[in-house]
Amino acid sequence: MNRRGATAAAAITVALASSGCEFGPKQTQQTGYRGAGLQQISDPDHVARAAAIPAPPYELPPDGGISASEAYENVKVLNDLSAERFNHLMASITQWVAPPEQGCTYCHNPENMASDEKYTKIVARRMLQMTRAINGRWTSHVQQTGVTCWTCHRGNTIPAFRWSEGERTLDPTSIRGNKRGQNTPDANVGYASLPNDPFGQYLRGGNQIRVASSSSYPRPDHVGSIKGAEASYGLMMHISYALGVNCTYCHNSQSFRSWTLSRAQRATAYYGIRMVRNINDAYVEPLAPILPADQKGPHGDAYKVNCTTCHQGLSKPLGGVSMLADYPELKAPVAVAATPEAGQATAAAFRNPGQLTKAQ
């Protein structure tokens, strides 16, 4: 190779190496005994970007006065709020979700704000129910920090991090030309040769994730396989990527399967997986019939959430800062039917608005 070729090869090598690295200082947090590798490394620049929170549109007004249902027509979800608090939340949601050029008209007909003719208004109702349900029913995961619409949307009509059903197997009886989603570099599983779609199997429905056994011998009460282990590990790689942590954030490498040796964060993650399933099963997927094609995956299913949707590379979304002090109406205790049937009833009501009740 001549000198020019060697120089070009060196430049390409440097470029490739640089593309896989993050420049700048890093922070290290020790989470266990020294010398055991129990530490997490973070990029303060990324933390600052992912933890950015917009200022409220205006100061939270005092509670009291006439209710939203008295001031406005067709208020079905936030009818427990005062009109002033209702207006404050509507202005905030517009800031968090709606395109700036559309504003309120993204969900409302400006000639008739009470109308349910836009699908976005029906979706927004269900998402408000979901947010309140998360803050009320899933404190085992979100603790008292809670979530708001901004946690996922960050100014986008559809959250930037989402998933939909992957490519279907053309011939499930054959292995020729079908890698079953493996050996294809994918960020979701850390660019490993693991199944690159762990979401459909584990982040909806109730499939068992755990494959490790307490015995080296077959047991009638525990059936595992290498295939199941690879799929389970793919989900673990996703969680690691989503939270910007390594395995020891939750697990002790002395025994990955042992709960008694694990950190408390493993229990938080356990409930988080189940929370995401509930979100997808009860709130997101049932809305598919009313969503336009550009808000669904290639197979017609609604875009769903995974761990990255909220976390975006941080162990705690938004750096662990709670927005609920400025938006207390999103943590109001309400009776919400968190079932797929309730979501389907909401979608059906879009086609027949007279069927929608306050309970839905």
C-alpha positions as CSV (number, residue, x, y, z in Angstrom):
1,M,0.0,0.0,0.0
2,N,1.4,3.4,-0.9
3,R,1.6,6.3,1.5
4,R,-1.6,8.0,0.2
5,G,-3.5,4.7,0.6
6,A,-2.1,4.2,4.1
7,T,-3.1,7.8,5.0
8,A,-6.7,7.3,3.7
9,A,-7.0,4.0,5.6
10,A,-5.8,5.6,8.8
11,A,-8.3,8.5,8.3
12,I,-11.2,6.0,7.8
13,T,-10.1,4.1,10.9
14,V,-10.1,7.2,13.0
15,A,-13.5,8.3,11.7
16,L,-15.0,4.9,12.5
17,A,-13.5,4.9,15.9
18,S,-14.7,8.4,16.6
19,S,-18.2,7.6,15.5
20,G,-18.5,4.9,18.2
21,C,-17.2,7.1,21.0
22,E,-18.5,10.0,23.0
23,F,-16.0,12.8,23.5
24,G,-15.9,15.0,26.6
25,P,-15.6,14.4,30.3
26,K,-17.5,11.6,32.0
27,Q,-18.9,11.2,35.6
28,T,-18.6,8.1,37.6
29,Q,-21.0,7.0,40.4
30,Q,-20.0,4.2,42.6
31,T,-23.0,1.9,43.4
32,G,-21.3,-0.9,45.3
33,Y,-18.1,-2.0,46.9
34,R,-14.8,-0.6,45.6
35,G,-13.0,-2.8,43.2
36,A,-16.1,-4.8,42.3
37,G,-16.9,-2.8,39.1
38,L,-20.2,-1.7,40.6
39,Q,-20.2,1.8,39.1
40,Q,-22.1,3.8,36.5
41,I,-20.6,6.2,34.0
42,S,-22.6,9.1,32.6
43,D,-22.0,11.9,30.1
44,P,-23.0,15.3,31.8
45,D,-23.7,16.9,28.4
46,H,-26.2,14.2,27.6
47,V,-27.7,14.4,31.0
48,A,-28.3,18.1,30.6
49,R,-30.0,17.6,27.3
50,A,-32.2,14.7,28.3
51,A,-33.2,16.4,31.6
52,A,-34.3,19.7,30.2
53,I,-37.7,20.8,31.4
54,P,-39.7,23.7,29.9
55,A,-41.0,26.5,32.1
56,P,-44.7,26.4,32.7
57,P,-46.7,28.7,30.3
58,Y,-47.6,30.8,33.3
59,E,-47.8,30.5,37.1
60,L,-50.1,27.8,38.5
61,P,-53.3,29.6,39.4
62,P,-54.9,29.1,42.8
63,D,-57.5,26.3,43.0
64,G,-61.1,27.2,43.4
65,G,-63.9,28.9,41.5
66,I,-66.2,27.4,39.0
67,S,-65.4,23.9,37.7
68,A,-64.2,23.1,34.2
69,S,-67.4,21.2,33.5
70,E,-69.4,24.3,34.5
71,A,-67.3,26.6,32.3
72,Y,-67.0,24.4,29.3
73,E,-69.1,21.8,27.4
74,N,-68.2,18.2,26.9
75,V,-65.5,17.9,29.6
76,K,-65.3,14.2,30.3
77,V,-61.9,13.6,32.0
78,L,-60.8,16.7,33.8
79,N,-64.2,17.7,35.1
80,D,-62.9,17.6,38.7
81,L,-60.6,20.6,38.0
82,S,-61.4,24.3,38.4
83,A,-61.7,26.2,35.2
84,E,-58.5,28.1,36.0
85,R,-56.5,24.9,36.6
86,F,-58.0,23.3,33.5
87,N,-56.9,26.2,31.4
88,H,-53.4,26.0,32.8
89,L,-53.1,22.3,32.0
90,M,-54.5,22.8,28.5
91,A,-51.9,25.5,27.8
92,S,-49.2,23.2,29.1
93,I,-50.3,20.2,27.0
94,T,-50.3,22.5,23.9
95,Q,-46.7,23.4,24.7
96,W,-45.7,19.8,25.3
97,V,-47.4,18.0,22.4
98,A,-49.0,20.2,19.8
99,P,-47.1,21.5,16.7
100,P,-46.5,25.2,17.3
101,E,-48.2,26.2,14.1
102,Q,-51.4,24.4,15.1
103,G,-51.6,25.0,18.9
104,C,-55.0,24.3,20.3
105,T,-56.4,23.4,16.9
106,Y,-54.3,20.2,16.9
107,C,-57.0,18.7,19.1
108,H,-59.9,21.2,18.8
109,N,-62.1,22.6,16.1
110,P,-61.7,26.3,16.6
111,E,-65.3,26.9,15.6
112,N,-66.6,24.4,18.2
113,M,-64.1,23.6,20.9
114,A,-66.5,21.1,22.5
115,S,-66.6,18.9,19.4
116,D,-65.1,15.4,19.4
117,E,-64.6,15.3,15.7
118,K,-60.8,15.2,15.8
119,Y,-59.2,11.9,16.7
120,T,-56.5,13.7,18.6
121,K,-58.9,14.9,21.2
122,I,-60.1,11.3,21.9
123,V,-56.5,10.2,22.1
124,A,-55.6,13.1,24.5
125,R,-58.5,12.1,26.8
126,R,-57.2,8.6,27.1
127,M,-53.6,9.7,27.5
128,L,-54.7,12.0,30.4
129,Q,-56.4,9.0,32.0
130,M,-53.2,7.0,31.5
131,T,-51.0,9.7,33.0
132,R,-53.2,9.9,36.1
133,A,-53.3,6.1,36.4
134,I,-49.5,5.9,36.2
135,N,-49.1,8.5,39.0
136,G,-51.7,6.8,41.1
137,R,-51.4,3.1,40.5
138,W,-47.7,2.7,39.6
139,T,-45.9,4.5,42.4
140,S,-44.0,1.2,42.8
141,H,-42.1,2.4,39.7
142,V,-42.5,6.2,39.4
143,Q,-42.5,6.7,43.2
144,Q,-43.6,10.3,44.0
145,T,-41.7,11.8,41.0
146,G,-44.5,10.8,38.7
147,V,-44.8,11.6,35.0
148,T,-46.4,14.3,32.8
149,C,-47.0,14.4,29.0
150,W,-43.6,16.0,28.7
151,T,-41.9,13.0,30.1
152,C,-42.5,11.1,26.9
153,H,-43.4,13.7,24.2
154,R,-40.8,16.4,24.7
155,G,-42.5,18.7,22.2
156,N,-43.4,15.9,19.7
157,T,-46.9,14.9,18.7
158,I,-45.6,11.2,18.9
159,P,-42.8,10.4,21.3
160,A,-39.5,10.1,19.5
161,F,-38.7,6.7,21.1
162,R,-41.4,4.2,20.3
163,W,-41.8,0.7,18.7
164,S,-44.3,-1.2,16.6
165,E,-44.7,-4.7,15.4
166,G,-41.6,-5.9,13.5
167,E,-41.4,-7.7,10.2
168,R,-43.4,-10.9,10.2
169,T,-41.8,-14.2,9.3
170,L,-42.8,-15.1,5.8
171,D,-42.4,-18.8,6.3
172,P,-42.3,-19.8,9.9
173,T,-41.5,-23.4,9.0
174,S,-38.2,-22.6,7.3
175,I,-34.9,-21.2,8.5
176,R,-33.5,-20.3,5.1
177,G,-33.2,-16.6,4.6
178,N,-34.8,-15.9,7.9
179,K,-32.5,-14.8,10.8
180,R,-35.4,-14.6,13.3
181,G,-34.2,-11.0,14.0
182,Q,-30.8,-12.1,15.0
183,N,-27.3,-11.3,13.7
184,T,-28.4,-7.9,12.6
185,P,-26.8,-5.0,14.4
186,D,-29.4,-3.1,16.3
187,A,-29.1,-0.4,19.0
188,N,-32.1,-1.9,20.9
189,V,-30.0,-4.9,21.9
190,G,-26.6,-3.2,22.1
191,Y,-25.6,-4.2,18.5
192,A,-25.3,-7.8,19.7
193,S,-26.4,-10.9,17.8
194,L,-29.6,-11.1,19.9
195,P,-33.2,-11.0,18.7
196,N,-33.6,-7.4,17.8
197,D,-37.3,-7.1,18.8
198,P,-37.7,-8.0,22.5
199,F,-40.7,-5.6,22.8
200,G,-43.5,-7.6,21.2
201,Q,-42.7,-10.6,23.3
202,Y,-42.2,-8.8,26.7
203,L,-43.7,-5.3,26.7
204,R,-47.2,-6.3,26.0
205,G,-49.2,-9.3,27.2
206,G,-47.7,-11.2,30.1
207,N,-44.9,-13.4,28.9
208,Q,-42.4,-14.7,31.5
209,I,-39.1,-12.9,31.2
210,R,-37.1,-14.8,33.7
211,V,-35.3,-17.9,32.4
212,A,-32.6,-18.6,35.0
213,S,-33.3,-21.6,37.2
214,S,-32.1,-22.4,40.8
215,S,-31.1,-25.8,39.6
216,S,-28.7,-27.2,37.0
217,Y,-31.2,-30.0,36.4
218,P,-34.5,-30.0,34.6
219,R,-37.5,-29.2,36.8
220,P,-41.2,-29.6,36.0
221,D,-42.0,-26.1,37.4
222,H,-39.3,-24.3,35.3
223,V,-38.9,-24.6,31.6
224,G,-36.2,-22.5,29.9
225,S,-34.4,-22.6,26.6
226,I,-31.4,-20.9,24.9
227,K,-33.8,-19.2,22.6
228,G,-35.7,-17.8,25.6
229,A,-32.5,-16.8,27.3
230,E,-31.4,-14.8,24.2
231,A,-34.7,-13.0,23.9
232,S,-34.7,-12.2,27.7
233,Y,-31.1,-10.9,27.4
234,G,-32.2,-8.8,24.5
235,L,-34.7,-7.0,26.7
236,M,-32.1,-6.5,29.4
237,M,-29.8,-4.9,26.8
238,H,-32.6,-2.6,25.9
239,I,-33.1,-1.6,29.5
240,S,-29.4,-1.0,29.9
241,Y,-29.4,1.3,26.8
242,A,-32.6,3.0,27.8
243,L,-31.4,3.9,31.3
244,G,-27.8,4.6,30.3
245,V,-26.5,2.1,32.8
246,N,-24.8,-1.3,32.9
247,C,-26.0,-4.6,34.3
248,T,-24.7,-3.9,37.8
249,Y,-27.2,-1.0,38.2
250,C,-29.7,-3.6,39.2
251,H,-27.9,-6.9,39.4
252,N,-24.9,-8.2,41.4
253,S,-22.6,-10.1,39.0
254,Q,-21.9,-12.7,41.7
255,S,-25.4,-14.0,40.9
256,F,-27.5,-12.3,38.4
257,R,-30.6,-14.3,39.3
258,S,-30.4,-13.7,43.0
259,W,-32.9,-11.2,44.3
260,T,-31.3,-11.0,47.8
261,L,-28.0,-9.9,46.3
262,S,-29.6,-7.5,43.8
263,R,-29.9,-3.7,44.4
264,A,-33.3,-2.2,45.1
265,Q,-33.4,-0.8,41.6
266,R,-34.1,-4.3,40.3
267,A,-37.5,-4.3,42.0
268,T,-38.2,-0.8,40.5
269,A,-37.4,-2.2,37.1
270,Y,-39.6,-5.3,37.7
271,Y,-42.6,-3.0,38.3
272,G,-41.6,-0.8,35.4
273,I,-41.8,-3.6,32.9
274,R,-45.3,-4.4,34.1
275,M,-46.3,-0.8,34.0
276,V,-45.2,-0.5,30.3
277,R,-47.2,-3.6,29.5
278,N,-50.3,-2.0,31.1
279,I,-49.7,1.2,29.2
280,N,-49.5,-0.7,25.9
281,D,-52.3,-3.2,26.5
282,A,-54.8,-0.9,28.1
283,Y,-54.2,2.6,26.7
284,V,-52.2,2.6,23.5
285,E,-53.0,-0.5,21.4
286,P,-56.8,-0.1,21.7
287,L,-56.6,3.3,20.0
288,A,-55.2,1.9,16.7
289,P,-58.6,1.9,14.9
290,I,-58.9,5.7,15.1
291,L,-55.2,6.5,14.4
292,P,-54.1,7.6,10.9
293,A,-51.6,5.5,9.0
294,D,-48.7,7.9,9.8
295,Q,-49.1,7.2,13.5
296,K,-49.0,3.4,13.2
297,G,-46.3,0.9,12.3
298,P,-46.0,-0.8,9.0
299,H,-48.4,-3.6,10.1
300,G,-51.1,-1.2,11.3
301,D,-50.5,-1.4,15.0
302,A,-50.3,1.8,17.2
303,Y,-46.8,3.0,18.1
304,K,-46.1,1.8,21.6
305,V,-43.9,2.7,24.5
306,N,-40.7,1.0,25.8
307,C,-38.2,2.1,28.5
308,T,-36.5,4.6,26.3
309,T,-39.7,6.5,25.7
310,C,-39.5,8.0,29.2
311,H,-35.9,7.4,30.3
312,Q,-34.0,8.6,27.1
313,G,-30.6,7.4,28.4
314,L,-31.1,8.5,32.1
315,S,-31.6,6.2,35.0
316,K,-34.3,8.5,36.2
317,P,-36.4,10.4,33.5
318,L,-35.6,14.1,33.4
319,G,-32.8,13.5,35.9
320,G,-35.3,12.5,38.7
321,V,-36.9,16.0,38.8
322,S,-40.6,16.0,39.3
323,M,-42.9,18.3,37.4
324,L,-46.0,17.5,39.4
325,A,-45.6,20.5,41.7
326,D,-46.5,22.7,38.7
327,Y,-49.1,20.3,37.5
328,P,-50.8,18.7,40.5
329,E,-53.9,17.9,38.5
330,L,-52.0,15.1,36.8
331,K,-51.6,13.2,40.0
332,A,-55.3,13.6,41.1
333,P,-56.7,10.4,42.4
334,V,-59.3,9.1,40.0
335,A,-61.0,5.8,39.3
336,V,-59.6,4.8,35.9
337,A,-60.4,1.5,34.2
338,A,-57.0,0.3,33.1
339,T,-58.1,-2.5,30.9
340,P,-57.9,-3.1,27.1
341,E,-61.7,-3.2,27.0
342,A,-61.8,0.3,28.4
343,G,-59.4,1.5,25.8
344,Q,-61.5,-0.2,23.1
345,A,-64.6,1.5,24.4
346,T,-62.8,4.9,24.1
347,A,-61.9,4.2,20.5
348,A,-65.4,3.0,19.7
349,A,-66.8,6.2,21.2
350,F,-65.0,8.2,18.5
351,R,-67.2,6.5,16.0
352,N,-70.3,7.0,18.2
353,P,-69.6,9.9,20.7
354,G,-72.8,9.4,22.5
355,Q,-71.5,6.2,24.0
356,L,-68.6,7.9,25.8
357,T,-69.2,8.2,29.6
358,K,-67.3,9.9,32.3
359,A,-66.0,6.6,33.5
360,Q,-64.3,6.0,30.2
